[in-house]
Amino acid sequence: MYSQICELRDNIIKNEFSRMNNMQLKAVLSVDGPLLILAGAGSGKTTVLVNRIANLMKFGTAFGSNEINARVDENTISLMNAYYNGDNSVYEDIKRVLSVDAPMPWEILAFTFTNKAANELKERLVLRIGESANDIWAGTFHSICVRILRRNAELLGFTKHFTIYDTDDSKRIMKDCQRLLNIDDKFLPHKSILAEISRAKDMLVPPEEFMNLGSGNYREKQIGECYAKYQKLLKSADAMDFDDIIFYTVKLLQENDDVREYYQNRFKYVLVDEYQDTNHAQFVLTKLLSEGYNNICVVGDDDQSIYKFRGATIENILSFENQYDDSVVIRLEQNYRSTSVILDAANAVIKNNKGRKGKTLWTEKDGGDKITVKILSDERDEGRYVADEILDAVATGRKLSDFAILYRTNAQSSSIERALVYNAVPYKVIGGHRFYDRKEVKDILAYLSV
């Protein structure tokens, strides 16, 4: 009977996630130990994250397990069959049979890169498993770290009510440092100093270590002095800047065994989204927090790493298997967003990247229009070409709303907007102002008019 119940339970769990493709299902059901999910563009990454957490909360480690945490009889099998066939009303009667070592919501920690992503994760989980999903620790690295710091700030010499300084506050404090140290902003701009300090904090380098590293360089020596003075002024004001939040959380965990053990025991499962965009400090933080149970799942795409300028290091994802013993790598390669023409072109370009783990996206959406590459003499020709293409297509029955124009920087919209206005093509700028509605452009036009 026990083997029959375990087999039936596995079928129920697989049925629960029947919309997943094979690799997505494997990622959802692989709950023990370190897991790297290489998720290509449009491969359902968020869906996998949501379903993986749902599986943890509802079934725990039940899939493939021979453990049963409740008394069972023939009626149990009857109820399980009813549930498998869609009768959700019997769930409460068999939920203990279906679950093995399922974590409580607050024992799951999920790092996202934006508050929007964290909120979307919780909203989808609430729809899936109920209000208890709101108790999951899901948030950005900074919001999670602030929660930890508010509780333990005294151990670092701050109060629980410490202030978080924004960019303008940091600039003001740094200018005070320059004045106190007689450093001319024209010789060593405050922006350059703050950028160096930010990089140092990303690498978890404190002021005293930074000064030793740059002892042979006069500029580095001055930056080191500013760094030390800056941190001293921040602490005297009971304040941290944005980079301090992760820096001090790592320091707190490394230097306080009881605090580290508390959080390592609390979080049975740690998940990290957009892992390719994490920096060194974030890598150390997630490793510290996950060492209690070693159940860390990171999701990312080595082909989509774009935040190197902000301290992100693709090495975190490339070296995951070396950093975590017995780790498993699952590749999500089926794309649900694009046609085969788009994917073939993307794969042909991306395969030339150096330093990647390698994967090939594919789709069931065959065909699609061919990609056209057009080289034009200047931005005016480019604007005219775009307008003409739209007008020609509209003349053959397409609607204006069928078209979207993407550009790399806002400054590039000017020539395109001029061409659209000249050809009386109505348009709307998403996420920004029309070129001639921008404050700086209106100021210049007003000046020229005068």
C-alpha positions as a Markdown table, in Angstrom:
| # | Residue | x | y | z |
|---|---|---|---|---|
| 1 | Met | 0.0 | 0.0 | 0.0 |
| 2 | Tyr | 2.8 | 2.4 | 0.9 |
| 3 | Ser | 4.5 | 2.1 | -2.5 |
| 4 | Gln | 1.1 | 2.6 | -4.2 |
| 5 | Ile | 0.5 | 5.8 | -2.2 |
| 6 | Cys | 4.0 | 7.1 | -3.0 |
| 7 | Glu | 3.5 | 6.4 | -6.7 |
| 8 | Leu | 0.1 | 8.0 | -6.7 |
| 9 | Arg | 1.5 | 11.0 | -4.8 |
| 10 | Asp | 4.2 | 11.5 | -7.4 |
| 11 | Asn | 1.6 | 11.4 | -10.1 |
| 12 | Ile | -0.5 | 14.0 | -8.2 |
| 13 | Ile | 2.5 | 16.3 | -8.0 |
| 14 | Lys | 3.4 | 16.0 | -11.6 |
| 15 | Asn | -0.3 | 16.6 | -12.5 |
| 16 | Glu | -0.2 | 19.7 | -10.4 |
| 17 | Phe | 2.5 | 21.1 | -12.7 |
| 18 | Ser | 1.3 | 19.6 | -15.9 |
| 19 | Arg | 1.6 | 22.9 | -17.8 |
| 20 | Met | 5.4 | 22.8 | -17.4 |
| 21 | Asn | 7.6 | 21.4 | -20.2 |
| 22 | Asn | 10.1 | 18.7 | -19.2 |
| 23 | Met | 13.0 | 20.9 | -18.2 |
| 24 | Gln | 10.7 | 23.4 | -16.4 |
| 25 | Leu | 9.2 | 20.5 | -14.4 |
| 26 | Lys | 12.7 | 19.2 | -13.6 |
| 27 | Ala | 13.6 | 22.6 | -12.2 |
| 28 | Val | 10.4 | 22.8 | -10.2 |
| 29 | Leu | 10.8 | 19.4 | -8.6 |
| 30 | Ser | 14.6 | 19.6 | -7.9 |
| 31 | Val | 14.4 | 20.9 | -4.4 |
| 32 | Asp | 17.5 | 19.5 | -2.6 |
| 33 | Gly | 20.9 | 21.0 | -2.8 |
| 34 | Pro | 22.4 | 23.7 | -5.0 |
| 35 | Leu | 20.7 | 24.3 | -8.3 |
| 36 | Leu | 21.6 | 26.6 | -11.2 |
| 37 | Ile | 18.7 | 27.2 | -13.7 |
| 38 | Leu | 20.1 | 28.7 | -16.9 |
| 39 | Ala | 17.0 | 30.4 | -18.3 |
| 40 | Gly | 17.1 | 31.7 | -21.8 |
| 41 | Ala | 15.1 | 34.7 | -22.9 |
| 42 | Gly | 11.4 | 34.0 | -23.0 |
| 43 | Ser | 11.8 | 30.5 | -21.5 |
| 44 | Gly | 9.3 | 31.0 | -18.6 |
| 45 | Lys | 11.8 | 31.9 | -15.8 |
| 46 | Thr | 9.3 | 33.6 | -13.6 |
| 47 | Thr | 6.8 | 30.8 | -14.0 |
| 48 | Val | 9.4 | 28.3 | -12.9 |
| 49 | Leu | 10.3 | 30.4 | -9.8 |
| 50 | Val | 6.6 | 30.7 | -8.8 |
| 51 | Asn | 5.9 | 27.0 | -9.3 |
| 52 | Arg | 9.1 | 25.9 | -7.6 |
| 53 | Ile | 8.1 | 27.9 | -4.5 |
| 54 | Ala | 4.5 | 26.6 | -4.7 |
| 55 | Asn | 5.9 | 23.0 | -4.9 |
| 56 | Leu | 8.1 | 23.7 | -1.8 |
| 57 | Met | 5.2 | 25.1 | 0.3 |
| 58 | Lys | 2.6 | 22.5 | -0.8 |
| 59 | Phe | 4.6 | 19.3 | -1.2 |
| 60 | Gly | 8.1 | 20.0 | 0.3 |
| 61 | Thr | 10.4 | 17.1 | -0.6 |
| 62 | Ala | 7.6 | 14.6 | -1.2 |
| 63 | Phe | 8.3 | 14.0 | -4.9 |
| 64 | Gly | 10.3 | 10.8 | -5.2 |
| 65 | Ser | 10.3 | 10.2 | -1.5 |
| 66 | Asn | 9.2 | 7.0 | 0.3 |
| 67 | Glu | 8.3 | 8.9 | 3.5 |
| 68 | Ile | 4.7 | 9.3 | 4.5 |
| 69 | Asn | 3.8 | 11.6 | 7.5 |
| 70 | Ala | 0.3 | 10.4 | 8.2 |
| 71 | Arg | -1.7 | 7.2 | 8.8 |
| 72 | Val | -3.0 | 5.7 | 5.6 |
| 73 | Asp | -5.6 | 3.2 | 4.6 |
| 74 | Glu | -7.7 | 2.2 | 1.6 |
| 75 | Asn | -9.8 | 5.3 | 2.0 |
| 76 | Thr | -6.6 | 7.4 | 1.6 |
| 77 | Ile | -6.0 | 6.0 | -1.8 |
| 78 | Ser | -9.7 | 6.6 | -2.8 |
| 79 | Leu | -9.3 | 10.3 | -1.7 |
| 80 | Met | -6.0 | 10.7 | -3.5 |
| 81 | Asn | -7.5 | 9.4 | -6.7 |
| 82 | Ala | -10.4 | 11.8 | -6.3 |
| 83 | Tyr | -8.0 | 14.7 | -5.9 |
| 84 | Tyr | -5.9 | 13.5 | -8.9 |
| 85 | Asn | -9.1 | 13.6 | -10.9 |
| 86 | Gly | -9.9 | 17.2 | -10.0 |
| 87 | Asp | -11.9 | 17.0 | -6.7 |
| 88 | Asn | -10.1 | 19.7 | -4.7 |
| 89 | Ser | -12.6 | 19.5 | -1.8 |
| 90 | Val | -10.7 | 16.5 | -0.4 |
| 91 | Tyr | -7.4 | 18.2 | -0.2 |
| 92 | Glu | -7.6 | 19.0 | 3.5 |
| 93 | Asp | -8.1 | 15.3 | 4.2 |
| 94 | Ile | -5.0 | 14.2 | 2.5 |
| 95 | Lys | -2.6 | 17.2 | 2.6 |
| 96 | Arg | -0.5 | 15.6 | 5.3 |
| 97 | Val | 0.0 | 12.6 | 3.1 |
| 98 | Leu | 0.9 | 14.7 | 0.1 |
| 99 | Ser | 3.6 | 16.8 | 2.0 |
| 100 | Val | 7.0 | 15.9 | 3.4 |
| 101 | Asp | 9.1 | 18.4 | 5.3 |
| 102 | Ala | 7.4 | 21.4 | 3.6 |
| 103 | Pro | 8.9 | 24.7 | 4.8 |
| 104 | Met | 6.9 | 27.4 | 6.4 |
| 105 | Pro | 6.6 | 30.5 | 4.2 |
| 106 | Trp | 9.0 | 32.5 | 6.4 |
| 107 | Glu | 11.6 | 29.8 | 5.9 |
| 108 | Ile | 11.8 | 30.7 | 2.2 |
| 109 | Leu | 14.0 | 33.6 | 1.1 |
| 110 | Ala | 13.8 | 34.9 | -2.5 |
| 111 | Phe | 16.0 | 37.7 | -3.8 |
| 112 | Thr | 14.8 | 39.7 | -6.8 |
| 113 | Phe | 16.3 | 42.6 | -8.6 |
| 114 | Thr | 13.3 | 44.9 | -8.4 |
| 115 | Asn | 10.4 | 45.5 | -5.9 |
| 116 | Lys | 8.1 | 45.0 | -8.9 |
| 117 | Ala | 9.5 | 41.5 | -9.5 |
| 118 | Ala | 9.1 | 40.7 | -5.8 |
| 119 | Asn | 5.5 | 41.9 | -5.7 |
| 120 | Glu | 4.7 | 40.0 | -8.9 |
| 121 | Leu | 6.2 | 36.8 | -7.4 |
| 122 | Lys | 4.0 | 37.2 | -4.2 |
| 123 | Glu | 0.9 | 38.1 | -6.1 |
| 124 | Arg | 1.2 | 35.0 | -8.3 |
| 125 | Leu | 1.9 | 32.8 | -5.3 |
| 126 | Val | -1.1 | 34.1 | -3.4 |
| 127 | Leu | -3.3 | 33.2 | -6.4 |
| 128 | Arg | -1.7 | 29.8 | -6.4 |
| 129 | Ile | -1.6 | 28.8 | -2.8 |
| 130 | Gly | -3.3 | 31.5 | -0.7 |
| 131 | Glu | -2.5 | 34.4 | 1.6 |
| 132 | Ser | 0.2 | 32.5 | 3.4 |
| 133 | Ala | 2.5 | 33.3 | 0.5 |
| 134 | Asn | 2.7 | 36.9 | 1.8 |
| 135 | Asp | 4.9 | 35.6 | 4.6 |
| 136 | Ile | 7.7 | 34.6 | 2.3 |
| 137 | Trp | 10.8 | 36.8 | 2.5 |
| 138 | Ala | 10.8 | 38.0 | -1.1 |
| 139 | Gly | 12.4 | 41.3 | -2.0 |
| 140 | Thr | 15.4 | 43.1 | -3.4 |
| 141 | Phe | 18.9 | 42.5 | -1.9 |
| 142 | His | 18.7 | 45.9 | -0.3 |
| 143 | Ser | 15.2 | 45.5 | 1.2 |
| 144 | Ile | 16.0 | 42.1 | 2.6 |
| 145 | Cys | 19.3 | 43.4 | 4.1 |
| 146 | Val | 17.5 | 46.4 | 5.7 |
| 147 | Arg | 15.2 | 43.9 | 7.5 |
| 148 | Ile | 18.2 | 42.1 | 8.9 |
| 149 | Leu | 20.0 | 45.3 | 9.8 |
| 150 | Arg | 17.1 | 46.9 | 11.6 |
| 151 | Arg | 17.1 | 44.0 | 13.9 |
| 152 | Asn | 20.8 | 43.8 | 14.6 |
| 153 | Ala | 22.2 | 47.3 | 13.8 |
| 154 | Glu | 23.5 | 47.8 | 17.4 |
| 155 | Leu | 26.1 | 45.1 | 16.8 |
| 156 | Leu | 27.6 | 47.3 | 14.1 |
| 157 | Gly | 27.5 | 50.6 | 16.2 |
| 158 | Phe | 24.3 | 51.9 | 14.7 |
| 159 | Thr | 20.8 | 52.3 | 16.1 |
| 160 | Lys | 17.8 | 50.4 | 14.8 |
| 161 | His | 16.5 | 53.6 | 13.4 |
| 162 | Phe | 19.6 | 54.4 | 11.2 |
| 163 | Thr | 19.0 | 56.6 | 8.2 |
| 164 | Ile | 19.6 | 55.5 | 4.6 |
| 165 | Tyr | 21.3 | 58.3 | 2.6 |
| 166 | Asp | 20.4 | 58.8 | -1.0 |
| 167 | Thr | 22.7 | 60.0 | -3.8 |
| 168 | Asp | 22.4 | 63.7 | -3.0 |
| 169 | Asp | 23.1 | 63.0 | 0.7 |
| 170 | Ser | 26.2 | 61.1 | -0.3 |
| 171 | Lys | 27.5 | 63.9 | -2.5 |
| 172 | Arg | 27.0 | 66.4 | 0.3 |
| 173 | Ile | 28.9 | 64.2 | 2.8 |
| 174 | Met | 31.7 | 63.6 | 0.3 |
| 175 | Lys | 32.1 | 67.4 | -0.3 |
| 176 | Asp | 32.4 | 67.8 | 3.4 |
| 177 | Cys | 35.2 | 65.2 | 3.4 |
| 178 | Gln | 37.0 | 67.0 | 0.6 |
| 179 | Arg | 36.8 | 70.3 | 2.5 |
| 180 | Leu | 38.1 | 68.7 | 5.7 |
| 181 | Leu | 41.0 | 67.0 | 3.8 |
| 182 | Asn | 41.7 | 70.0 | 1.6 |
| 183 | Ile | 41.1 | 68.0 | -1.6 |
| 184 | Asp | 40.1 | 70.2 | -4.6 |
| 185 | Asp | 37.0 | 68.9 | -6.4 |
| 186 | Lys | 38.6 | 70.0 | -9.7 |
| 187 | Phe | 41.6 | 67.8 | -9.1 |
| 188 | Leu | 39.6 | 64.9 | -7.7 |
| 189 | Pro | 35.9 | 65.1 | -8.4 |
| 190 | His | 33.5 | 63.9 | -5.7 |
| 191 | Lys | 31.7 | 61.7 | -8.3 |
| 192 | Ser | 34.9 | 59.8 | -9.0 |
| 193 | Ile | 35.6 | 59.3 | -5.3 |
| 194 | Leu | 32.1 | 58.0 | -4.7 |
| 195 | Ala | 32.4 | 55.7 | -7.7 |
| 196 | Glu | 35.6 | 54.2 | -6.4 |
| 197 | Ile | 34.1 | 53.8 | -2.9 |
| 198 | Ser | 31.1 | 52.1 | -4.4 |
| 199 | Arg | 33.3 | 49.6 | -6.2 |
| 200 | Ala | 35.3 | 48.9 | -3.0 |
| 201 | Lys | 32.1 | 48.2 | -1.1 |
| 202 | Asp | 30.9 | 45.9 | -3.9 |
| 203 | Met | 34.1 | 44.0 | -3.4 |
| 204 | Leu | 33.7 | 44.1 | 0.4 |
| 205 | Val | 36.9 | 46.2 | 0.8 |
| 206 | Pro | 36.8 | 48.3 | 4.0 |
| 207 | Pro | 38.6 | 51.8 | 4.2 |
| 208 | Glu | 41.7 | 50.5 | 6.0 |
| 209 | Glu | 42.3 | 47.7 | 3.4 |
| 210 | Phe | 41.6 | 50.1 | 0.5 |
| 211 | Met | 44.3 | 52.5 | 1.9 |
| 212 | Asn | 46.8 | 49.7 | 2.0 |
| 213 | Leu | 46.0 | 48.6 | -1.5 |
| 214 | Gly | 46.5 | 52.1 | -2.9 |
| 215 | Ser | 49.5 | 53.1 | -0.7 |
| 216 | Gly | 51.8 | 53.6 | -3.6 |
| 217 | Asn | 49.5 | 55.8 | -5.6 |
| 218 | Tyr | 48.8 | 59.4 | -4.5 |
| 219 | Arg | 45.4 | 59.5 | -6.1 |
| 220 | Glu | 44.4 | 56.2 | -4.5 |
| 221 | Lys | 45.8 | 57.4 | -1.2 |
| 222 | Gln | 43.6 | 60.5 | -1.3 |
| 223 | Ile | 40.5 | 58.4 | -2.2 |
| 224 | Gly | 41.3 | 56.1 | 0.7 |
| 225 | Glu | 41.5 | 59.0 | 3.1 |
| 226 | Cys | 38.1 | 60.3 | 1.8 |
| 227 | Tyr | 36.7 | 56.8 | 2.1 |
| 228 | Ala | 37.7 | 56.6 | 5.8 |
| 229 | Lys | 36.5 | 60.1 | 6.6 |
| 230 | Tyr | 33.2 | 59.4 | 4.7 |
| 231 | Gln | 32.5 | 56.3 | 6.6 |
| 232 | Lys | 33.3 | 58.1 | 9.9 |
| 233 | Leu | 30.9 | 60.9 | 9.1 |
| 234 | Leu | 28.2 | 58.5 | 8.1 |
| 235 | Lys | 28.5 | 56.6 | 11.3 |
| 236 | Ser | 28.5 | 59.7 | 13.4 |
| 237 | Ala | 25.2 | 60.6 | 11.7 |
| 238 | Asp | 23.8 | 57.1 | 12.3 |
| 239 | Ala | 23.5 | 56.7 | 8.6 |
| 240 | Met | 24.4 | 54.3 | 5.8 |
| 241 | Asp | 24.5 | 54.8 | 2.1 |
| 242 | Phe | 23.0 | 52.5 | -0.5 |
| 243 | Asp | 26.2 | 50.3 | -0.9 |
| 244 | Asp | 26.6 | 50.1 | 2.9 |
| 245 | Ile | 23.4 | 48.1 | 3.2 |
| 246 | Ile | 24.8 | 44.9 | 1.7 |
| 247 | Phe | 28.3 | 45.7 | 2.9 |
| 248 | Tyr | 27.3 | 45.9 | 6.5 |
| 249 | Thr | 24.9 | 42.9 | 6.3 |
| 250 | Val | 27.8 | 40.7 | 5.1 |
| 251 | Lys | 30.0 | 42.2 | 7.9 |
| 252 | Leu | 27.3 | 41.5 | 10.5 |
| 253 | Leu | 27.0 | 37.8 | 9.4 |
| 254 | Gln | 30.7 | 37.2 | 9.1 |
| 255 | Glu | 31.5 | 38.7 | 12.6 |
| 256 | Asn | 28.6 | 37.4 | 14.6 |
| 257 | Asp | 28.2 | 33.7 | 14.8 |
| 258 | Asp | 24.9 | 33.7 | 16.6 |
| 259 | Val | 23.3 | 36.1 | 14.1 |
| 260 | Arg | 24.7 | 34.1 | 11.1 |
| 261 | Glu | 23.5 | 30.8 | 12.6 |
| 262 | Tyr | 20.0 | 32.3 | 13.3 |
| 263 | Tyr | 19.4 | 33.2 | 9.7 |
| 264 | Gln | 21.1 | 30.1 | 8.3 |
| 265 | Asn | 18.7 | 28.0 | 10.4 |
| 266 | Arg | 15.7 | 30.2 | 9.6 |
| 267 | Phe | 16.0 | 30.0 | 5.8 |
| 268 | Lys | 15.7 | 26.5 | 4.6 |
| 269 | Tyr | 15.5 | 27.5 | 0.9 |
| 270 | Val | 17.3 | 30.5 | -0.7 |
| 271 | Leu | 16.4 | 31.6 | -4.3 |
| 272 | Val | 18.1 | 34.2 | -6.4 |
| 273 | Asp | 16.7 | 35.7 | -9.5 |
| 274 | Glu | 18.8 | 37.4 | -12.3 |
| 275 | Tyr | 22.0 | 35.8 | -10.8 |
| 276 | Gln | 24.1 | 36.9 | -13.8 |
| 277 | Asp | 23.7 | 40.5 | -12.5 |
| 278 | Thr | 24.9 | 39.9 | -9.0 |
| 279 | Asn | 28.2 | 41.4 | -7.7 |
| 280 | His | 30.8 | 40.0 | -5.3 |
| 281 | Ala | 29.0 | 41.3 | -2.2 |
| 282 | Gln | 25.7 | 39.7 | -3.2 |
| 283 | Phe | 27.4 | 36.4 | -4.0 |
| 284 | Val | 29.0 | 36.3 | -0.5 |
| 285 | Leu | 25.7 | 37.3 | 1.1 |
| 286 | Thr | 23.7 | 34.5 | -0.6 |
| 287 | Lys | 26.4 | 32.0 | 0.2 |
| 288 | Leu | 26.4 | 32.9 | 3.9 |
| 289 | Leu | 22.6 | 32.7 | 4.2 |
| 290 | Ser | 22.3 | 29.4 | 2.4 |
| 291 | Glu | 25.1 | 27.5 | 4.1 |
| 292 | Gly | 22.7 | 26.2 | 6.8 |
| 293 | Tyr | 20.8 | 23.8 | 4.5 |
| 294 | Asn | 22.7 | 24.3 | 1.3 |
| 295 | Asn | 19.5 | 24.6 | -0.6 |
| 296 | Ile | 20.3 | 27.5 | -2.9 |
| 297 | Cys | 18.6 | 27.9 | -6.3 |
| 298 | Val | 19.9 | 30.6 | -8.6 |
| 299 | Val | 18.2 | 31.6 | -11.9 |
| 300 | Gly | 19.9 | 33.5 | -14.6 |
| 301 | Asp | 21.2 | 33.7 | -18.1 |
| 302 | Asp | 24.9 | 34.2 | -18.8 |
| 303 | Asp | 23.9 | 35.6 | -22.2 |
| 304 | Gln | 22.0 | 38.5 | -20.6 |
| 305 | Ser | 24.5 | 40.0 | -18.3 |
| 306 | Ile | 24.4 | 43.8 | -18.8 |
| 307 | Tyr | 25.3 | 45.3 | -15.4 |
| 308 | Lys | 29.1 | 45.0 | -15.4 |
| 309 | Phe | 29.3 | 48.8 | -15.2 |
| 310 | Arg | 27.5 | 48.5 | -11.9 |
| 311 | Gly | 29.8 | 46.0 | -10.4 |
| 312 | Ala | 28.0 | 42.8 | -11.6 |
| 313 | Thr | 30.3 | 39.9 | -12.3 |
| 314 | Ile | 29.3 | 37.1 | -14.7 |
| 315 | Glu | 31.8 | 34.9 | -12.9 |
| 316 | Asn | 29.2 | 34.3 | -10.2 |
| 317 | Ile | 27.1 | 32.3 | -12.7 |
| 318 | Leu | 30.0 | 30.8 | -14.7 |
| 319 | Ser | 31.7 | 29.4 | -11.6 |
| 320 | Phe | 28.5 | 28.3 | -9.7 |
| 321 | Glu | 29.4 | 24.6 | -10.1 |
| 322 | Asn | 32.9 | 25.2 | -8.6 |
| 323 | Gln | 31.5 | 27.2 | -5.7 |
| 324 | Tyr | 28.8 | 24.7 | -4.7 |
| 325 | Asp | 29.6 | 21.0 | -4.5 |
| 326 | Asp | 27.1 | 18.5 | -5.9 |
| 327 | Ser | 25.3 | 21.3 | -7.8 |
| 328 | Val | 22.8 | 20.6 | -10.6 |
| 329 | Val | 22.5 | 22.6 | -13.8 |
| 330 | Ile | 19.2 | 22.7 | -15.7 |
| 331 | Arg | 18.9 | 24.6 | -19.0 |
| 332 | Leu | 15.5 | 26.1 | -20.0 |
| 333 | Glu | 15.9 | 26.4 | -23.7 |
| 334 | Gln | 12.4 | 26.4 | -25.1 |
| 335 | Asn | 11.4 | 29.9 | -26.0 |
| 336 | Tyr | 7.7 | 31.0 | -25.9 |
| 337 | Arg | 8.1 | 34.5 | -27.0 |
| 338 | Ser | 9.7 | 34.5 | -30.5 |
| 339 | Thr | 9.6 | 32.8 | -33.9 |
| 340 | Ser | 12.3 | 30.5 | -35.2 |
| 341 | Val | 13.6 | 33.2 | -37.5 |
| 342 | Ile | 14.3 | 35.5 | -34.5 |
| 343 | Leu | 15.9 | 32.7 | -32.4 |
| 344 | Asp | 18.1 | 31.5 | -35.3 |
| 345 | Ala | 19.5 | 35.0 | -35.7 |
| 346 | Ala | 19.9 | 35.5 | -32.0 |
| 347 | Asn | 21.7 | 32.1 | -31.6 |
| 348 | Ala | 24.0 | 32.8 | -34.5 |
| 349 | Val | 25.1 | 36.1 | -32.9 |
| 350 | Ile | 25.3 | 35.0 | -29.2 |
| 351 | Lys | 27.3 | 31.8 | -29.9 |
| 352 | Asn | 30.3 | 34.0 | -30.6 |
| 353 | Asn | 30.3 | 35.3 | -27.0 |
| 354 | Lys | 33.3 | 34.3 | -24.9 |
| 355 | Gly | 32.8 | 33.1 | -21.4 |
| 356 | Arg | 29.4 | 31.5 | -21.5 |
| 357 | Lys | 28.0 | 28.1 | -20.4 |
| 358 | Gly | 26.3 | 27.5 | -23.7 |
| 359 | Lys | 22.7 | 26.8 | -24.6 |
| 360 | Thr | 20.6 | 26.9 | -27.8 |
| 361 | Leu | 17.1 | 28.4 | -27.6 |
| 362 | Trp | 14.4 | 26.8 | -29.7 |
| 363 | Thr | 10.7 | 27.3 | -30.3 |
| 364 | Glu | 7.7 | 25.6 | -31.7 |
| 365 | Lys | 6.7 | 28.8 | -33.5 |
| 366 | Asp | 8.1 | 28.1 | -36.9 |
| 367 | Gly | 8.7 | 30.7 | -39.6 |
| 368 | Gly | 8.2 | 34.4 | -39.1 |
| 369 | Asp | 9.2 | 37.4 | -41.2 |
| 370 | Lys | 12.8 | 37.7 | -42.3 |
| 371 | Ile | 15.0 | 40.2 | -40.4 |
| 372 | Thr | 15.9 | 43.2 | -42.5 |
| 373 | Val | 19.2 | 45.1 | -41.8 |
| 374 | Lys | 19.4 | 48.5 | -43.4 |
| 375 | Ile | 22.5 | 50.7 | -43.4 |
| 376 | Leu | 21.8 | 54.4 | -43.9 |
| 377 | Ser | 24.0 | 57.4 | -44.3 |
| 378 | Asp | 22.9 | 59.4 | -41.2 |
| 379 | Glu | 20.2 | 59.8 | -38.6 |
| 380 | Arg | 17.9 | 61.9 | -41.0 |
| 381 | Asp | 17.9 | 59.1 | -43.6 |
| 382 | Glu | 17.2 | 56.6 | -40.7 |
| 383 | Gly | 14.2 | 58.7 | -39.6 |
| 384 | Arg | 12.8 | 58.9 | -43.2 |
| 385 | Tyr | 13.3 | 55.2 | -43.8 |
| 386 | Val | 11.4 | 54.3 | -40.7 |
| 387 | Ala | 8.5 | 56.6 | -41.6 |
| 388 | Asp | 8.4 | 55.4 | -45.1 |
| 389 | Glu | 8.3 | 51.7 | -44.0 |
| 390 | Ile | 5.4 | 52.4 | -41.8 |
| 391 | Leu | 3.5 | 54.4 | -44.4 |
| 392 | Asp | 4.0 | 51.7 | -47.0 |
| 393 | Ala | 2.7 | 49.0 | -44.7 |
| 394 | Val | -0.3 | 51.1 | -43.7 |
| 395 | Ala | -1.1 | 51.6 | -47.4 |
| 396 | Thr | -1.4 | 47.8 | -47.8 |
| 397 | Gly | -3.8 | 47.4 | -44.9 |
| 398 | Arg | -1.7 | 47.4 | -41.7 |
| 399 | Lys | -2.7 | 49.6 | -38.7 |
| 400 | Leu | -0.4 | 52.2 | -37.1 |
| 401 | Ser | -0.8 | 50.4 | -33.8 |
| 402 | Asp | 1.0 | 47.4 | -35.3 |
| 403 | Phe | 4.3 | 49.2 | -35.2 |
| 404 | Ala | 6.8 | 49.8 | -32.4 |
| 405 | Ile | 10.1 | 51.7 | -32.8 |
| 406 | Leu | 12.9 | 50.9 | -30.4 |
| 407 | Tyr | 16.0 | 53.0 | -30.0 |
| 408 | Arg | 19.1 | 52.6 | -27.8 |
| 409 | Thr | 19.2 | 56.1 | -26.2 |
| 410 | Asn | 16.6 | 58.8 | -25.8 |
| 411 | Ala | 18.8 | 61.2 | -27.9 |
| 412 | Gln | 18.2 | 59.0 | -31.0 |
| 413 | Ser | 14.5 | 59.6 | -30.9 |
| 414 | Ser | 14.8 | 63.2 | -32.3 |
| 415 | Ser | 15.4 | 62.3 | -36.0 |
| 416 | Ile | 12.7 | 59.6 | -35.9 |
| 417 | Glu | 10.2 | 61.9 | -34.3 |
| 418 | Arg | 10.9 | 64.7 | -36.8 |
| 419 | Ala | 10.3 | 62.3 | -39.7 |
| 420 | Leu | 7.0 | 61.0 | -38.2 |
| 421 | Val | 5.8 | 64.6 | -37.6 |
| 422 | Tyr | 6.8 | 65.6 | -41.2 |
| 423 | Asn | 4.8 | 62.6 | -42.5 |
| 424 | Ala | 1.8 | 63.3 | -40.2 |
| 425 | Val | 2.2 | 59.9 | -38.5 |
| 426 | Pro | 0.7 | 60.0 | -35.0 |
| 427 | Tyr | 2.9 | 58.4 | -32.3 |
| 428 | Lys | 3.3 | 58.1 | -28.5 |
| 429 | Val | 6.6 | 57.9 | -26.6 |
| 430 | Ile | 6.5 | 55.2 | -23.9 |
| 431 | Gly | 8.3 | 55.8 | -20.7 |
| 432 | Gly | 9.5 | 59.2 | -21.6 |
| 433 | His | 8.7 | 62.6 | -23.1 |
| 434 | Arg | 8.5 | 63.6 | -26.7 |
| 435 | Phe | 11.8 | 65.1 | -27.8 |
| 436 | Tyr | 10.4 | 68.6 | -28.0 |
| 437 | Asp | 8.6 | 68.2 | -24.7 |
| 438 | Arg | 11.7 | 67.5 | -22.7 |
| 439 | Lys | 12.7 | 70.2 | -20.2 |
| 440 | Glu | 16.2 | 70.8 | -21.6 |
| 441 | Val | 15.0 | 71.0 | -25.2 |
| 442 | Lys | 12.2 | 73.5 | -24.2 |
| 443 | Asp | 14.7 | 75.6 | -22.4 |
| 444 | Ile | 17.0 | 75.8 | -25.4 |
| 445 | Leu | 14.1 | 76.5 | -27.8 |
| 446 | Ala | 12.9 | 79.3 | -25.4 |
| 447 | Tyr | 16.5 | 80.7 | -25.3 |
| 448 | Leu | 16.7 | 80.7 | -29.1 |
| 449 | Ser | 13.4 | 82.3 | -29.5 |
| 450 | Val | 14.5 | 85.2 | -27.2 |
